[in-house]
Amino acid sequence: MLEFVNVSKSFWTGKQRKVILDQASFRVELGNSMGILAPNGTGKTTIINMMAGLEKPDEGQIIRKSRISFPLGFMGGVMNKHTGTENARYIARLYGLDSDYVEAFCRYLTDIKEYFDMPVGTYSAGMRSRFSFALMLALEFDIYLIDEGMPGTTDVEFNRKAGSILQDRLESSTVIIVSHQARILEKFCRSAAVLRDGKLIMFDTLDEAKQLYDYESQA
């Protein structure tokens, strides 16, 4: 379970205060995957980072009673000077998992050949994205956090493999996706919310959320 209780978050831009969340309260129960629809630039990544514990709210409480993933694309804990092999084994030890399994899983899923044994700092953006996503799937969390859906790579084969594994994970886990596109949420989410002016408007179904979001986008 993940719960926000009267959570507020804002930033000073230099000219004005930008409100990300204003007294937001909601709960995500295991087995009920949730989507958040919000236009670009409204703070989707900040919300995901707060869910993961990477950022703190200005006010309110965030309650975590499940194993919650780091956000897709987050490379915290990964050392650029170390190889993919070294990083995979190090992260596995941090989470108390079998290092051989995590290394083999990431090596298979990324399929970056000899680069897996080279420093992560030498990876292209696409290879780093693959490595981050592979780590997230290898660790098997209760709740997966995804900002804007699938990994940022144009590699069709990787997207197919990663998407298939993520779909399998959802049979025993939950996903929270924040996106500006409703179609990204359709595969995974039962319920959804719309972020508008710092307020999260919750809906029981994605269709209801999409109707409001589409109306707001056209207004």
Buried (B, 14 or more C-beta within 10 A) or exposed (E): BBBBBEBBBBEEEEEEEBBBBBBBBBEBBBEEBBBBBBEEEBBBBBBBBBBBEBBEBEEBEBEBEBEBBBBBBBBEEBEEEBBBBBBBBBBBEEEEBEBEEBBEBBBEBBBBEEBBEBBBEEBEEBBBBBBBBBBBBBBBBBBBBBBBBBBBBEBEEBBEBBBEBBEEBBEEBBBBBBBBEBEBBEBBBBBBBBBBEBEBBBBEEBEBBBBBBEEEEEE
